[in-house]
Amino acid sequence: MLTDLYELIRRHERKGDFTHAVVTEEMLREGGKKLGIKIPEEYQSFLKEFGHGGIGGIEVIGIGKNGKMMFEKETLKYRLYGLPNELIVIENCDEWLYCINSDDGKVVVWSKGDNNGYTKGFDNFEAYLYARINDMLENM
């Protein structure tokens, strides 16, 4: 449940970890329209709650304090390298990207030159973020 995830984040969040940008439905509709997709609800909820950022070195790409939709910019950039149109970039790990599939809400792993598509990662955004945060907490 997203409530539990958000409580976990708040317990470990430090000042400046997230932008806490003001995110409107209109902004999200416009971002989805520019990408030609529908942004999955769980990711929309995260964007509205936290904007952009993360804890412990995890940086979920979202929306900046100035309202700039960084997920849109990153997604369009990686489409030039073959990122499938149904994917939205949500975290850049240098060698690969975590992306949310706009068709089914699953989080997948994709890398440049991956001609075989992408690798399944997590069943949904919540499972992805829980796993990433828990890995970070275990390694602290």
Backbone as JSON Lines, residues from 0, in Angstrom:
{"i":0,"aa":"M","n":[0.85,-1.19,0.0],"ca":[0.0,0.0,0.0],"c":[0.89,1.25,0.0]}
{"i":1,"aa":"L","n":[0.6,2.21,-0.85],"ca":[1.43,3.4,-0.98],"c":[1.6,4.16,0.33]}
{"i":2,"aa":"T","n":[0.6,4.11,1.19],"ca":[0.69,4.81,2.47],"c":[1.88,4.31,3.27]}
{"i":3,"aa":"D","n":[2.08,2.99,3.32],"ca":[3.21,2.41,4.04],"c":[4.53,2.83,3.4]}
{"i":4,"aa":"L","n":[4.58,2.83,2.09],"ca":[5.79,3.26,1.39],"c":[6.1,4.71,1.7]}
{"i":5,"aa":"Y","n":[5.11,5.56,1.66],"ca":[5.33,6.98,1.93],"c":[5.77,7.2,3.37]}
{"i":6,"aa":"E","n":[5.26,6.42,4.31],"ca":[5.71,6.52,5.71],"c":[7.17,6.12,5.84]}
{"i":7,"aa":"L","n":[7.57,5.06,5.13],"ca":[8.97,4.63,5.13],"c":[9.86,5.75,4.6]}
{"i":8,"aa":"I","n":[9.46,6.36,3.5],"ca":[10.23,7.45,2.92],"c":[10.34,8.6,3.92]}
{"i":9,"aa":"R","n":[9.24,8.99,4.51],"ca":[9.26,10.14,5.44],"c":[10.15,9.87,6.66]}
{"i":10,"aa":"R","n":[10.22,8.61,7.11],"ca":[11.08,8.29,8.26],"c":[12.56,8.49,7.94]}
{"i":11,"aa":"H","n":[12.94,8.31,6.69],"ca":[14.35,8.38,6.31],"c":[14.71,9.62,5.49]}
{"i":12,"aa":"E","n":[13.72,10.42,5.16],"ca":[13.95,11.61,4.34],"c":[14.69,12.68,5.13]}
{"i":13,"aa":"R","n":[15.63,13.32,4.45],"ca":[16.33,14.47,5.02],"c":[15.98,15.69,4.16]}
{"i":14,"aa":"K","n":[16.14,16.85,4.74],"ca":[15.82,18.08,4.03],"c":[16.59,18.11,2.7]}
{"i":15,"aa":"G","n":[15.85,18.41,1.63],"ca":[16.45,18.52,0.31],"c":[16.46,17.22,-0.49]}
{"i":16,"aa":"D","n":[16.03,16.11,0.11],"ca":[16.02,14.84,-0.62],"c":[15.02,14.84,-1.77]}
{"i":17,"aa":"F","n":[13.92,15.57,-1.6],"ca":[12.86,15.63,-2.61],"c":[12.53,17.08,-2.91]}
{"i":18,"aa":"T","n":[12.02,17.32,-4.11],"ca":[11.64,18.7,-4.47],"c":[10.31,19.1,-3.86]}
{"i":19,"aa":"H","n":[9.43,18.15,-3.6],"ca":[8.07,18.44,-3.12],"c":[7.43,19.51,-4.0]}
{"i":20,"aa":"A","n":[7.59,19.35,-5.3],"ca":[7.04,20.28,-6.28],"c":[5.51,20.25,-6.24]}
{"i":21,"aa":"V","n":[4.92,21.36,-6.59],"ca":[3.46,21.4,-6.75],"c":[3.15,20.8,-8.11]}
{"i":22,"aa":"V","n":[2.45,19.68,-8.09],"ca":[2.15,18.93,-9.32],"c":[0.64,18.88,-9.5]}
{"i":23,"aa":"T","n":[0.19,19.31,-10.67],"ca":[-1.25,19.33,-10.95],"c":[-1.63,18.24,-11.95]}
{"i":24,"aa":"E","n":[-2.92,17.94,-11.97],"ca":[-3.43,16.99,-12.96],"c":[-3.13,17.47,-14.38]}
{"i":25,"aa":"E","n":[-3.26,18.77,-14.58],"ca":[-3.0,19.35,-15.91],"c":[-1.56,19.11,-16.34]}
{"i":26,"aa":"M","n":[-0.61,19.29,-15.42],"ca":[0.8,19.05,-15.74],"c":[1.0,17.59,-16.16]}
{"i":27,"aa":"L","n":[0.4,16.68,-15.42],"ca":[0.57,15.26,-15.72],"c":[-0.1,14.88,-17.04]}
{"i":28,"aa":"R","n":[-1.26,15.46,-17.31],"ca":[-1.92,15.21,-18.61],"c":[-1.04,15.7,-19.74]}
{"i":29,"aa":"E","n":[-0.47,16.9,-19.57],"ca":[0.38,17.49,-20.61],"c":[1.64,16.65,-20.82]}
{"i":30,"aa":"G","n":[2.26,16.2,-19.73],"ca":[3.45,15.35,-19.84],"c":[3.13,14.05,-20.56]}
{"i":31,"aa":"G","n":[2.01,13.43,-20.2],"ca":[1.59,12.2,-20.87],"c":[1.31,12.43,-22.34]}
{"i":32,"aa":"K","n":[0.69,13.57,-22.63],"ca":[0.36,13.9,-24.02],"c":[1.64,14.07,-24.85]}
{"i":33,"aa":"K","n":[2.63,14.75,-24.3],"ca":[3.88,14.96,-25.03],"c":[4.61,13.64,-25.29]}
{"i":34,"aa":"L","n":[4.44,12.7,-24.36],"ca":[5.08,11.39,-24.53],"c":[4.2,10.42,-25.32]}
{"i":35,"aa":"G","n":[2.93,10.77,-25.48],"ca":[2.01,9.91,-26.2],"c":[1.57,8.69,-25.4]}
{"i":36,"aa":"I","n":[1.55,8.83,-24.07],"ca":[1.19,7.71,-23.19],"c":[0.32,8.22,-22.03]}
{"i":37,"aa":"K","n":[-0.19,7.3,-21.23],"ca":[-0.87,7.64,-19.97],"c":[0.09,7.29,-18.85]}
{"i":38,"aa":"I","n":[0.33,8.22,-17.95],"ca":[1.24,8.0,-16.83],"c":[0.53,7.13,-15.8]}
{"i":39,"aa":"P","n":[1.13,6.0,-15.4],"ca":[0.49,5.12,-14.42],"c":[0.16,5.82,-13.1]}
{"i":40,"aa":"E","n":[-0.95,5.44,-12.51],"ca":[-1.48,6.09,-11.3],"c":[-0.48,6.1,-10.14]}
{"i":41,"aa":"E","n":[0.2,4.98,-9.88],"ca":[1.13,4.94,-8.74],"c":[2.26,5.95,-8.92]}
{"i":42,"aa":"Y","n":[2.75,6.08,-10.13],"ca":[3.81,7.05,-10.4],"c":[3.26,8.47,-10.28]}
{"i":43,"aa":"Q","n":[2.04,8.7,-10.77],"ca":[1.41,10.01,-10.61],"c":[1.3,10.38,-9.14]}
{"i":44,"aa":"S","n":[0.9,9.43,-8.32],"ca":[0.76,9.67,-6.88],"c":[2.1,10.07,-6.27]}
{"i":45,"aa":"F","n":[3.17,9.36,-6.64],"ca":[4.5,9.7,-6.15],"c":[4.89,11.12,-6.56]}
{"i":46,"aa":"L","n":[4.64,11.45,-7.83],"ca":[4.99,12.79,-8.32],"c":[4.26,13.87,-7.54]}
{"i":47,"aa":"K","n":[2.99,13.64,-7.26],"ca":[2.2,14.63,-6.51],"c":[2.68,14.76,-5.07]}
{"i":48,"aa":"E","n":[3.13,13.65,-4.49],"ca":[3.56,13.65,-3.08],"c":[4.98,14.15,-2.89]}
{"i":49,"aa":"F","n":[5.9,13.75,-3.79],"ca":[7.32,14.04,-3.58],"c":[7.98,14.84,-4.7]}
{"i":50,"aa":"G","n":[7.41,14.86,-5.88],"ca":[7.99,15.62,-7.0],"c":[9.11,14.89,-7.69]}
{"i":51,"aa":"H","n":[10.3,14.97,-7.11],"ca":[11.51,14.39,-7.7],"c":[12.49,14.16,-6.55]}
{"i":52,"aa":"G","n":[13.27,13.11,-6.65],"ca":[14.32,12.9,-5.66],"c":[14.3,11.51,-5.07]}
{"i":53,"aa":"G","n":[15.01,11.37,-3.98],"ca":[15.1,10.08,-3.33],"c":[15.97,10.15,-2.1]}
{"i":54,"aa":"I","n":[16.21,8.98,-1.54],"ca":[17.03,8.9,-0.33],"c":[18.16,7.9,-0.53]}
{"i":55,"aa":"G","n":[19.27,8.14,0.14],"ca":[20.38,7.2,0.12],"c":[20.97,6.93,-1.25]}
{"i":56,"aa":"G","n":[20.97,7.89,-2.12],"ca":[21.56,7.71,-3.45],"c":[20.57,7.28,-4.52]}
{"i":57,"aa":"I","n":[19.36,6.97,-4.12],"ca":[18.31,6.63,-5.08],"c":[17.71,7.95,-5.55]}
{"i":58,"aa":"E","n":[17.58,8.14,-6.84],"ca":[16.97,9.37,-7.34],"c":[15.89,9.03,-8.36]}
{"i":59,"aa":"V","n":[14.65,9.12,-7.9],"ca":[13.52,8.88,-8.8],"c":[13.31,10.15,-9.6]}
{"i":60,"aa":"I","n":[13.36,10.01,-10.92],"ca":[13.21,11.15,-11.81],"c":[11.74,11.56,-11.83]}
{"i":61,"aa":"G","n":[11.49,12.83,-11.61],"ca":[10.12,13.3,-11.54],"c":[9.95,14.7,-12.05]}
{"i":62,"aa":"I","n":[9.49,15.58,-11.15],"ca":[9.19,16.97,-11.5],"c":[9.94,17.89,-10.54]}
{"i":63,"aa":"G","n":[10.65,18.85,-11.13],"ca":[11.43,19.79,-10.34],"c":[10.58,20.84,-9.66]}
{"i":64,"aa":"K","n":[11.19,21.53,-8.72],"ca":[10.5,22.6,-7.98],"c":[9.91,23.65,-8.92]}
{"i":65,"aa":"N","n":[10.59,23.87,-10.05],"ca":[10.16,24.86,-11.03],"c":[9.06,24.33,-11.96]}
{"i":66,"aa":"G","n":[8.61,23.09,-11.72],"ca":[7.57,22.5,-12.55],"c":[8.1,21.78,-13.79]}
{"i":67,"aa":"K","n":[9.42,21.75,-13.96],"ca":[10.01,21.08,-15.12],"c":[9.83,19.57,-14.97]}
{"i":68,"aa":"M","n":[9.28,18.96,-16.02],"ca":[9.03,17.53,-16.0],"c":[10.27,16.78,-16.49]}
{"i":69,"aa":"M","n":[11.13,16.46,-15.55],"ca":[12.4,15.81,-15.89],"c":[12.2,14.4,-16.45]}
{"i":70,"aa":"F","n":[11.15,13.72,-15.99],"ca":[10.89,12.37,-16.53],"c":[10.58,12.44,-18.02]}
{"i":71,"aa":"E","n":[9.9,13.5,-18.43],"ca":[9.57,13.69,-19.85],"c":[10.85,13.92,-20.67]}
{"i":72,"aa":"K","n":[11.7,14.8,-20.18],"ca":[12.95,15.12,-20.87],"c":[13.83,13.87,-21.0]}
{"i":73,"aa":"E","n":[14.0,13.12,-19.91],"ca":[14.83,11.92,-19.94],"c":[14.25,10.85,-20.86]}
{"i":74,"aa":"T","n":[12.95,10.69,-20.83],"ca":[12.3,9.7,-21.67],"c":[12.49,10.04,-23.14]}
{"i":75,"aa":"L","n":[12.26,11.29,-23.51],"ca":[12.45,11.71,-24.91],"c":[13.9,11.54,-25.34]}
{"i":76,"aa":"K","n":[14.84,11.85,-24.45],"ca":[16.27,11.68,-24.76],"c":[16.59,10.23,-25.06]}
{"i":77,"aa":"Y","n":[16.13,9.31,-24.23],"ca":[16.47,7.9,-24.43],"c":[15.67,7.25,-25.55]}
{"i":78,"aa":"R","n":[14.58,7.85,-25.95],"ca":[13.88,7.33,-27.14],"c":[14.76,7.45,-28.37]}
{"i":79,"aa":"L","n":[15.64,8.44,-28.37],"ca":[16.59,8.58,-29.48],"c":[17.55,7.41,-29.56]}
{"i":80,"aa":"Y","n":[17.73,6.7,-28.46],"ca":[18.62,5.53,-28.39],"c":[17.85,4.21,-28.45]}
{"i":81,"aa":"G","n":[16.55,4.3,-28.74],"ca":[15.77,3.08,-28.9],"c":[14.86,2.7,-27.75]}
{"i":82,"aa":"L","n":[14.72,3.55,-26.76],"ca":[13.8,3.26,-25.65],"c":[12.4,3.08,-26.22]}
{"i":83,"aa":"P","n":[11.75,1.96,-25.92],"ca":[10.4,1.74,-26.43],"c":[9.43,2.83,-25.98]}
{"i":84,"aa":"N","n":[8.5,3.19,-26.83],"ca":[7.58,4.3,-26.58],"c":[6.7,4.12,-25.35]}
{"i":85,"aa":"E","n":[6.45,2.88,-24.93],"ca":[5.58,2.67,-23.77],"c":[6.29,2.88,-22.44]}
{"i":86,"aa":"L","n":[7.63,3.08,-22.47],"ca":[8.39,3.23,-21.23],"c":[8.62,4.68,-20.86]}
{"i":87,"aa":"I","n":[8.6,4.93,-19.54],"ca":[8.91,6.25,-18.97],"c":[10.12,6.06,-18.07]}
{"i":88,"aa":"V","n":[11.18,6.83,-18.29],"ca":[12.39,6.73,-17.47],"c":[12.09,7.26,-16.07]}
{"i":89,"aa":"I","n":[12.36,6.41,-15.05],"ca":[12.13,6.85,-13.66],"c":[13.4,6.85,-12.81]}
{"i":90,"aa":"E","n":[14.46,6.18,-13.27],"ca":[15.73,6.22,-12.55],"c":[16.85,5.86,-13.5]}
{"i":91,"aa":"N","n":[17.91,6.67,-13.49],"ca":[19.07,6.45,-14.33],"c":[20.18,5.87,-13.47]}
{"i":92,"aa":"C","n":[20.56,4.63,-13.75],"ca":[21.64,3.96,-13.0],"c":[22.89,3.84,-13.86]}
{"i":93,"aa":"D","n":[23.13,4.79,-14.73],"ca":[24.26,4.87,-15.64],"c":[24.24,3.77,-16.71]}
{"i":94,"aa":"E","n":[24.48,2.52,-16.33],"ca":[24.53,1.45,-17.31],"c":[23.14,1.0,-17.75]}
{"i":95,"aa":"W","n":[22.14,1.27,-16.95],"ca":[20.78,0.89,-17.29],"c":[19.82,1.9,-16.69]}
{"i":96,"aa":"L","n":[18.58,1.8,-17.13],"ca":[17.52,2.67,-16.64],"c":[16.4,1.83,-16.04]}
{"i":97,"aa":"Y","n":[15.84,2.31,-14.95],"ca":[14.56,1.76,-14.49],"c":[13.49,2.58,-15.18]}
{"i":98,"aa":"C","n":[12.52,1.89,-15.76],"ca":[11.45,2.55,-16.49],"c":[10.12,1.94,-16.06]}
{"i":99,"aa":"I","n":[9.08,2.76,-16.05],"ca":[7.75,2.25,-15.78],"c":[7.02,2.09,-17.11]}
{"i":100,"aa":"N","n":[6.4,0.96,-17.27],"ca":[5.68,0.67,-18.51],"c":[4.3,1.32,-18.41]}
{"i":101,"aa":"S","n":[4.01,2.2,-19.33],"ca":[2.73,2.93,-19.29],"c":[1.55,2.03,-19.63]}
{"i":102,"aa":"D","n":[1.8,0.87,-20.23],"ca":[0.72,-0.04,-20.58],"c":[0.22,-0.85,-19.39]}
{"i":103,"aa":"D","n":[1.15,-1.3,-18.52],"ca":[0.74,-2.18,-17.43],"c":[1.24,-1.76,-16.04]}
{"i":104,"aa":"G","n":[2.02,-0.68,-15.94],"ca":[2.5,-0.18,-14.65],"c":[3.69,-0.94,-14.08]}
{"i":105,"aa":"K","n":[4.2,-1.93,-14.8],"ca":[5.35,-2.69,-14.31],"c":[6.62,-1.86,-14.5]}
{"i":106,"aa":"V","n":[7.58,-2.06,-13.6],"ca":[8.86,-1.39,-13.71],"c":[9.85,-2.37,-14.31]}
{"i":107,"aa":"V","n":[10.54,-1.92,-15.35],"ca":[11.46,-2.77,-16.09],"c":[12.85,-2.14,-16.13]}
{"i":108,"aa":"V","n":[13.81,-2.94,-16.55],"ca":[15.19,-2.47,-16.7],"c":[15.48,-2.42,-18.19]}
{"i":109,"aa":"W","n":[16.04,-1.3,-18.66],"ca":[16.37,-1.12,-20.06],"c":[17.75,-0.49,-20.15]}
{"i":110,"aa":"S","n":[18.51,-0.86,-21.18],"ca":[19.8,-0.21,-21.42],"c":[19.97,0.08,-22.91]}
{"i":111,"aa":"K","n":[20.78,1.08,-23.22],"ca":[21.05,1.44,-24.61],"c":[21.59,0.23,-25.36]}
{"i":112,"aa":"G","n":[21.13,0.06,-26.55],"ca":[21.59,-1.05,-27.37],"c":[20.95,-2.37,-27.02]}
{"i":113,"aa":"D","n":[19.97,-2.34,-26.12],"ca":[19.27,-3.57,-25.74],"c":[18.24,-3.89,-26.8]}
{"i":114,"aa":"N","n":[18.67,-4.59,-27.82],"ca":[17.81,-4.88,-28.96],"c":[16.73,-5.91,-28.64]}
{"i":115,"aa":"N","n":[16.86,-6.56,-27.5],"ca":[15.88,-7.57,-27.11],"c":[14.74,-6.97,-26.3]}
{"i":116,"aa":"G","n":[14.64,-5.66,-26.26],"ca":[13.57,-5.01,-25.49],"c":[14.06,-4.65,-24.12]}
{"i":117,"aa":"Y","n":[13.45,-5.21,-23.1],"ca":[13.82,-4.87,-21.73],"c":[13.58,-6.06,-20.83]}
{"i":118,"aa":"T","n":[14.14,-5.97,-19.62],"ca":[14.04,-7.03,-18.64],"c":[13.03,-6.67,-17.58]}
{"i":119,"aa":"K","n":[12.19,-7.63,-17.2],"ca":[11.2,-7.39,-16.15],"c":[11.94,-7.1,-14.85]}
{"i":120,"aa":"G","n":[11.46,-6.12,-14.13],"ca":[12.07,-5.76,-12.87],"c":[11.13,-5.98,-11.69]}
{"i":121,"aa":"F","n":[10.01,-5.25,-11.68],"ca":[9.08,-5.26,-10.55],"c":[7.64,-5.22,-11.07]}
{"i":122,"aa":"D","n":[6.74,-5.76,-10.29],"ca":[5.33,-5.82,-10.69],"c":[4.66,-4.46,-10.78]}
{"i":123,"aa":"N","n":[5.18,-3.48,-10.01],"ca":[4.59,-2.14,-10.02],"c":[5.58,-1.15,-9.42]}
{"i":124,"aa":"F","n":[5.22,0.13,-9.45],"ca":[6.08,1.19,-8.96],"c":[6.35,1.05,-7.46]}
{"i":125,"aa":"E","n":[5.32,0.69,-6.71],"ca":[5.47,0.54,-5.26],"c":[6.51,-0.54,-4.93]}
{"i":126,"aa":"A","n":[6.42,-1.7,-5.59],"ca":[7.37,-2.79,-5.34],"c":[8.79,-2.36,-5.69]}
{"i":127,"aa":"Y","n":[8.93,-1.63,-6.79],"ca":[10.23,-1.1,-7.21],"c":[10.82,-0.21,-6.13]}
{"i":128,"aa":"L","n":[10.06,0.78,-5.68],"ca":[10.6,1.76,-4.74],"c":[10.85,1.14,-3.37]}
{"i":129,"aa":"Y","n":[9.98,0.25,-2.93],"ca":[10.21,-0.48,-1.67],"c":[11.54,-1.24,-1.74]}
{"i":130,"aa":"A","n":[11.74,-1.98,-2.83],"ca":[12.96,-2.78,-2.97],"c":[14.2,-1.89,-3.0]}
{"i":131,"aa":"R","n":[14.15,-0.82,-3.75],"ca":[15.31,0.09,-3.85],"c":[15.62,0.73,-2.51]}
{"i":132,"aa":"I","n":[14.59,1.17,-1.77],"ca":[14.83,1.79,-0.47],"c":[15.32,0.77,0.54]}
{"i":133,"aa":"N","n":[14.73,-0.4,0.56],"ca":[15.15,-1.45,1.51],"c":[16.58,-1.88,1.23]}
{"i":134,"aa":"D","n":[16.98,-2.0,-0.04],"ca":[18.38,-2.32,-0.36],"c":[19.29,-1.25,0.18]}
{"i":135,"aa":"M","n":[18.92,0.01,0.01],"ca":[19.72,1.12,0.49],"c":[19.84,1.07,2.02]}
{"i":136,"aa":"L","n":[18.73,0.82,2.71],"ca":[18.75,0.79,4.17],"c":[19.6,-0.37,4.71]}
{"i":137,"aa":"E","n":[19.56,-1.51,4.03],"ca":[20.37,-2.66,4.45],"c":[21.85,-2.4,4.27]}
{"i":138,"aa":"N","n":[22.21,-1.55,3.32],"ca":[23.61,-1.29,3.04],"c":[24.15,-0.05,3.75]}
{"i":139,"aa":"M","n":[23.36,0.54,4.59],"ca":[23.82,1.75,5.32],"c":[24.68,1.36,6.49]}
